[in-house]
Amino acid sequence: MTRLYITRHGETLWNTEKRMQGHNDSELTETGRNQACLISKALVDIEFDAIYSSSN
């Protein structure tokens, strides 16, 4: 069986400003840092065969 986990980055300052990000970086907000911490805890025991991500 194949399982697919799809996630995205945590909230950024630009998200709160409703700005497009494209390939530019925007700092995570406190909410975004908390989201990143939560997803890392949720996935800590998962063994991945492959990981695919965007270039940024």
Gaussian input, Z-matrix of N, CA and C with variables (Angstrom, degrees):
# hf/3-21g

backbone

0 1
 N
 C     1     B1
 C     2     B2     1     A1
 N     3     B3     2     A2     1     D1
 C     4     B4     3     A3     2     D2
 C     5     B5     4     A4     3     D3
 N     6     B6     5     A5     4     D4
 C     7     B7     6     A6     5     D5
 C     8     B8     7     A7     6     D6
 N     9     B9     8     A8     7     D7
 C    10    B10     9     A9     8     D8
 C    11    B11    10    A10     9     D9
 N    12    B12    11    A11    10    D10
 C    13    B13    12    A12    11    D11
 C    14    B14    13    A13    12    D12
 N    15    B15    14    A14    13    D13
 C    16    B16    15    A15    14    D14
 C    17    B17    16    A16    15    D15
 N    18    B18    17    A17    16    D16
 C    19    B19    18    A18    17    D17
 C    20    B20    19    A19    18    D18
 N    21    B21    20    A20    19    D19
 C    22    B22    21    A21    20    D20
 C    23    B23    22    A22    21    D21
 N    24    B24    23    A23    22    D22
 C    25    B25    24    A24    23    D23
 C    26    B26    25    A25    24    D24
 N    27    B27    26    A26    25    D25
 C    28    B28    27    A27    26    D26
 C    29    B29    28    A28    27    D27
 N    30    B30    29    A29    28    D28
 C    31    B31    30    A30    29    D29
 C    32    B32    31    A31    30    D30
 N    33    B33    32    A32    31    D31
 C    34    B34    33    A33    32    D32
 C    35    B35    34    A34    33    D33
 N    36    B36    35    A35    34    D34
 C    37    B37    36    A36    35    D35
 C    38    B38    37    A37    36    D36
 N    39    B39    38    A38    37    D37
 C    40    B40    39    A39    38    D38
 C    41    B41    40    A40    39    D39
 N    42    B42    41    A41    40    D40
 C    43    B43    42    A42    41    D41
 C    44    B44    43    A43    42    D42
 N    45    B45    44    A44    43    D43
 C    46    B46    45    A45    44    D44
 C    47    B47    46    A46    45    D45
 N    48    B48    47    A47    46    D46
 C    49    B49    48    A48    47    D47
 C    50    B50    49    A49    48    D48
 N    51    B51    50    A50    49    D49
 C    52    B52    51    A51    50    D50
 C    53    B53    52    A52    51    D51
 N    54    B54    53    A53    52    D52
 C    55    B55    54    A54    53    D53
 C    56    B56    55    A55    54    D54
 N    57    B57    56    A56    55    D55
 C    58    B58    57    A57    56    D56
 C    59    B59    58    A58    57    D57
 N    60    B60    59    A59    58    D58
 C    61    B61    60    A60    59    D59
 C    62    B62    61    A61    60    D60
 N    63    B63    62    A62    61    D61
 C    64    B64    63    A63    62    D62
 C    65    B65    64    A64    63    D63
 N    66    B66    65    A65    64    D64
 C    67    B67    66    A66    65    D65
 C    68    B68    67    A67    66    D66
 N    69    B69    68    A68    67    D67
 C    70    B70    69    A69    68    D68
 C    71    B71    70    A70    69    D69
 N    72    B72    71    A71    70    D70
 C    73    B73    72    A72    71    D71
 C    74    B74    73    A73    72    D72
 N    75    B75    74    A74    73    D73
 C    76    B76    75    A75    74    D74
 C    77    B77    76    A76    75    D75
 N    78    B78    77    A77    76    D76
 C    79    B79    78    A78    77    D77
 C    80    B80    79    A79    78    D78
 N    81    B81    80    A80    79    D79
 C    82    B82    81    A81    80    D80
 C    83    B83    82    A82    81    D81
 N    84    B84    83    A83    82    D82
 C    85    B85    84    A84    83    D83
 C    86    B86    85    A85    84    D84
 N    87    B87    86    A86    85    D85
 C    88    B88    87    A87    86    D86
 C    89    B89    88    A88    87    D87
 N    90    B90    89    A89    88    D88
 C    91    B91    90    A90    89    D89
 C    92    B92    91    A91    90    D90
 N    93    B93    92    A92    91    D91
 C    94    B94    93    A93    92    D92
 C    95    B95    94    A94    93    D93
 N    96    B96    95    A95    94    D94
 C    97    B97    96    A96    95    D95
 C    98    B98    97    A97    96    D96
 N    99    B99    98    A98    97    D97
 C   100   B100    99    A99    98    D98
 C   101   B101   100   A100    99    D99
 N   102   B102   101   A101   100   D100
 C   103   B103   102   A102   101   D101
 C   104   B104   103   A103   102   D102
 N   105   B105   104   A104   103   D103
 C   106   B106   105   A105   104   D104
 C   107   B107   106   A106   105   D105
 N   108   B108   107   A107   106   D106
 C   109   B109   108   A108   107   D107
 C   110   B110   109   A109   108   D108
 N   111   B111   110   A110   109   D109
 C   112   B112   111   A111   110   D110
 C   113   B113   112   A112   111   D111
 N   114   B114   113   A113   112   D112
 C   115   B115   114   A114   113   D113
 C   116   B116   115   A115   114   D114
 N   117   B117   116   A116   115   D115
 C   118   B118   117   A117   116   D116
 C   119   B119   118   A118   117   D117
 N   120   B120   119   A119   118   D118
 C   121   B121   120   A120   119   D119
 C   122   B122   121   A121   120   D120
 N   123   B123   122   A122   121   D121
 C   124   B124   123   A123   122   D122
 C   125   B125   124   A124   123   D123
 N   126   B126   125   A125   124   D124
 C   127   B127   126   A126   125   D125
 C   128   B128   127   A127   126   D126
 N   129   B129   128   A128   127   D127
 C   130   B130   129   A129   128   D128
 C   131   B131   130   A130   129   D129
 N   132   B132   131   A131   130   D130
 C   133   B133   132   A132   131   D131
 C   134   B134   133   A133   132   D132
 N   135   B135   134   A134   133   D133
 C   136   B136   135   A135   134   D134
 C   137   B137   136   A136   135   D135
 N   138   B138   137   A137   136   D136
 C   139   B139   138   A138   137   D137
 C   140   B140   139   A139   138   D138
 N   141   B141   140   A140   139   D139
 C   142   B142   141   A141   140   D140
 C   143   B143   142   A142   141   D141
 N   144   B144   143   A143   142   D142
 C   145   B145   144   A144   143   D143
 C   146   B146   145   A145   144   D144
 N   147   B147   146   A146   145   D145
 C   148   B148   147   A147   146   D146
 C   149   B149   148   A148   147   D147
 N   150   B150   149   A149   148   D148
 C   151   B151   150   A150   149   D149
 C   152   B152   151   A151   150   D150
 N   153   B153   152   A152   151   D151
 C   154   B154   153   A153   152   D152
 C   155   B155   154   A154   153   D153
 N   156   B156   155   A155   154   D154
 C   157   B157   156   A156   155   D155
 C   158   B158   157   A157   156   D156
 N   159   B159   158   A158   157   D157
 C   160   B160   159   A159   158   D158
 C   161   B161   160   A160   159   D159
 N   162   B162   161   A161   160   D160
 C   163   B163   162   A162   161   D161
 C   164   B164   163   A163   162   D162
 N   165   B165   164   A164   163   D163
 C   166   B166   165   A165   164   D164
 C   167   B167   166   A166   165   D165

   B1=1.4376
   B2=1.5368
   B3=1.3044
   B4=1.4589
   B5=1.5242
   B6=1.3305
   B7=1.4671
   B8=1.5157
   B9=1.2923
   B10=1.4494
   B11=1.5266
   B12=1.3206
   B13=1.4602
   B14=1.5203
   B15=1.3087
   B16=1.4614
   B17=1.5179
   B18=1.3137
   B19=1.4614
   B20=1.5200
   B21=1.2875
   B22=1.4573
   B23=1.5189
   B24=1.3072
   B25=1.4548
   B26=1.5203
   B27=1.3148
   B28=1.4572
   B29=1.5201
   B30=1.3019
   B31=1.4544
   B32=1.5257
   B33=1.3199
   B34=1.4644
   B35=1.5233
   B36=1.3093
   B37=1.4551
   B38=1.5245
   B39=1.3132
   B40=1.4612
   B41=1.5217
   B42=1.3490
   B43=1.4596
   B44=1.5240
   B45=1.3208
   B46=1.4650
   B47=1.5308
   B48=1.3386
   B49=1.4666
   B50=1.5253
   B51=1.3600
   B52=1.4721
   B53=1.5293
   B54=1.3531
   B55=1.4618
   B56=1.5183
   B57=1.3199
   B58=1.4598
   B59=1.5192
   B60=1.3262
   B61=1.4533
   B62=1.5152
   B63=1.2956
   B64=1.4629
   B65=1.5150
   B66=1.3233
   B67=1.4641
   B68=1.5167
   B69=1.3074
   B70=1.4590
   B71=1.5220
   B72=1.3058
   B73=1.4634
   B74=1.5162
   B75=1.3075
   B76=1.4557
   B77=1.5222
   B78=1.3100
   B79=1.4653
   B80=1.5242
   B81=1.3344
   B82=1.4560
   B83=1.5216
   B84=1.3173
   B85=1.4567
   B86=1.5273
   B87=1.3114
   B88=1.4691
   B89=1.5200
   B90=1.3275
   B91=1.4708
   B92=1.5274
   B93=1.3317
   B94=1.4634
   B95=1.5184
   B96=1.3324
   B97=1.4729
   B98=1.5233
   B99=1.3306
   B100=1.4665
   B101=1.5211
   B102=1.3268
   B103=1.4625
   B104=1.5312
   B105=1.3337
   B106=1.4644
   B107=1.5298
   B108=1.3080
   B109=1.4685
   B110=1.5223
   B111=1.3187
   B112=1.4671
   B113=1.5231
   B114=1.3407
   B115=1.4684
   B116=1.5244
   B117=1.3306
   B118=1.4681
   B119=1.5194
   B120=1.3217
   B121=1.4666
   B122=1.5255
   B123=1.3230
   B124=1.4625
   B125=1.5301
   B126=1.3391
   B127=1.4632
   B128=1.5306
   B129=1.3218
   B130=1.4618
   B131=1.5370
   B132=1.3035
   B133=1.4694
   B134=1.5194
   B135=1.3199
   B136=1.4648
   B137=1.5299
   B138=1.3246
   B139=1.4674
   B140=1.5222
   B141=1.3179
   B142=1.4628
   B143=1.5253
   B144=1.3172
   B145=1.4730
   B146=1.5191
   B147=1.3170
   B148=1.4610
   B149=1.5122
   B150=1.3267
   B151=1.4584
   B152=1.5238
   B153=1.3139
   B154=1.4533
   B155=1.5200
   B156=1.3216
   B157=1.4572
   B158=1.5228
   B159=1.3245
   B160=1.4558
   B161=1.5290
   B162=1.3227
   B163=1.4600
   B164=1.5208
   B165=1.3151
   B166=1.4693
   B167=1.4956
   A1=108.87
   A2=115.98
   A3=121.85
   A4=109.18
   A5=115.03
   A6=120.42
   A7=107.82
   A8=115.32
   A9=121.88
   A10=108.30
   A11=115.73
   A12=121.86
   A13=107.07
   A14=116.21
   A15=120.88
   A16=107.89
   A17=115.57
   A18=120.65
   A19=108.83
   A20=115.45
   A21=119.85
   A22=107.74
   A23=115.93
   A24=120.88
   A25=110.37
   A26=116.34
   A27=121.05
   A28=110.64
   A29=115.29
   A30=121.19
   A31=111.43
   A32=115.66
   A33=121.55
   A34=109.60
   A35=115.23
   A36=120.41
   A37=110.42
   A38=116.76
   A39=120.15
   A40=111.44
   A41=118.25
   A42=119.32
   A43=110.29
   A44=116.18
   A45=119.60
   A46=111.45
   A47=116.09
   A48=121.11
   A49=112.06
   A50=116.18
   A51=123.24
   A52=111.95
   A53=115.66
   A54=121.83
   A55=109.88
   A56=116.75
   A57=121.93
   A58=108.47
   A59=117.42
   A60=120.28
   A61=113.32
   A62=118.05
   A63=119.14
   A64=110.94
   A65=117.04
   A66=121.32
   A67=112.69
   A68=117.93
   A69=121.19
   A70=109.70
   A71=115.99
   A72=120.44
   A73=110.44
   A74=115.06
   A75=122.37
   A76=106.09
   A77=116.68
   A78=121.04
   A79=111.33
   A80=116.03
   A81=120.34
   A82=109.29
   A83=115.15
   A84=120.08
   A85=108.02
   A86=117.16
   A87=119.89
   A88=109.78
   A89=116.93
   A90=120.99
   A91=109.82
   A92=117.09
   A93=121.42
   A94=112.44
   A95=117.13
   A96=120.14
   A97=110.45
   A98=117.00
   A99=120.09
   A100=110.96
   A101=117.72
   A102=121.54
   A103=110.99
   A104=116.67
   A105=120.73
   A106=110.59
   A107=116.50
   A108=121.02
   A109=110.57
   A110=117.36
   A111=121.06
   A112=112.26
   A113=117.27
   A114=119.02
   A115=110.99
   A116=116.80
   A117=118.76
   A118=110.34
   A119=117.23
   A120=120.89
   A121=111.04
   A122=117.11
   A123=121.20
   A124=111.95
   A125=117.00
   A126=120.67
   A127=113.99
   A128=117.48
   A129=120.81
   A130=113.02
   A131=119.05
   A132=121.43
   A133=113.83
   A134=117.48
   A135=121.63
   A136=108.97
   A137=116.32
   A138=121.07
   A139=107.88
   A140=115.85
   A141=121.39
   A142=110.19
   A143=116.18
   A144=121.57
   A145=110.62
   A146=116.57
   A147=121.30
   A148=108.95
   A149=115.09
   A150=121.90
   A151=107.23
   A152=116.64
   A153=122.58
   A154=108.06
   A155=115.83
   A156=119.36
   A157=109.65
   A158=114.78
   A159=118.82
   A160=108.38
   A161=115.87
   A162=120.21
   A163=112.41
   A164=118.76
   A165=121.65
   A166=110.03
   D1=138.18
   D2=176.91
   D3=-103.52
   D4=133.95
   D5=174.18
   D6=-115.88
   D7=138.12
   D8=-179.83
   D9=-118.77
   D10=123.59
   D11=177.84
   D12=-108.65
   D13=123.43
   D14=179.62
   D15=-117.21
   D16=124.10
   D17=177.90
   D18=-131.89
   D19=169.49
   D20=173.56
   D21=-138.03
   D22=171.13
   D23=-178.90
   D24=-62.48
   D25=160.10
   D26=173.84
   D27=-73.28
   D28=171.86
   D29=-178.98
   D30=-58.96
   D31=135.75
   D32=177.42
   D33=-114.75
   D34=167.34
   D35=176.15
   D36=-56.84
   D37=-42.42
   D38=-179.19
   D39=-65.91
   D40=-32.36
   D41=175.17
   D42=-59.88
   D43=-42.17
   D44=-178.50
   D45=-68.06
   D46=-24.56
   D47=177.98
   D48=-92.12
   D49=1.44
   D50=-178.75
   D51=57.82
   D52=37.15
   D53=178.02
   D54=-96.49
   D55=148.19
   D56=173.35
   D57=-73.94
   D58=141.00
   D59=-178.70
   D60=-101.69
   D61=-39.49
   D62=-177.51
   D63=56.95
   D64=-128.60
   D65=-179.15
   D66=-101.89
   D67=11.77
   D68=176.25
   D69=-90.07
   D70=152.54
   D71=-179.84
   D72=-95.29
   D73=143.85
   D74=173.34
   D75=-133.95
   D76=138.97
   D77=-177.47
   D78=-63.32
   D79=145.29
   D80=172.80
   D81=-69.16
   D82=143.67
   D83=172.39
   D84=-79.88
   D85=175.97
   D86=175.59
   D87=-59.73
   D88=-40.03
   D89=176.22
   D90=-60.59
   D91=-44.06
   D92=179.55
   D93=-62.44
   D94=-39.78
   D95=176.98
   D96=-65.56
   D97=-39.05
   D98=176.53
   D99=-65.38
   D100=-40.13
   D101=177.41
   D102=-61.99
   D103=-43.06
   D104=179.19
   D105=-62.91
   D106=-40.60
   D107=178.18
   D108=-63.61
   D109=-43.74
   D110=-179.74
   D111=-64.08
   D112=-43.14
   D113=-179.36
   D114=-68.48
   D115=-34.42
   D116=178.23
   D117=-65.11
   D118=-38.60
   D119=177.73
   D120=-68.52
   D121=-37.51
   D122=-178.83
   D123=-68.30
   D124=-29.42
   D125=-175.31
   D126=-104.31
   D127=2.19
   D128=-171.81
   D129=-58.38
   D130=-33.91
   D131=-176.58
   D132=-97.01
   D133=6.09
   D134=-179.79
   D135=-85.19
   D136=130.57
   D137=174.29
   D138=-96.92
   D139=115.11
   D140=-177.81
   D141=-95.75
   D142=139.35
   D143=173.46
   D144=-86.61
   D145=-28.59
   D146=-179.90
   D147=-154.83
   D148=150.88
   D149=176.10
   D150=-133.10
   D151=129.84
   D152=177.84
   D153=-120.13
   D154=137.29
   D155=179.04
   D156=-145.07
   D157=165.41
   D158=175.57
   D159=-73.05
   D160=172.75
   D161=-176.04
   D162=-71.72
   D163=-17.63
   D164=178.45
   D165=-116.37

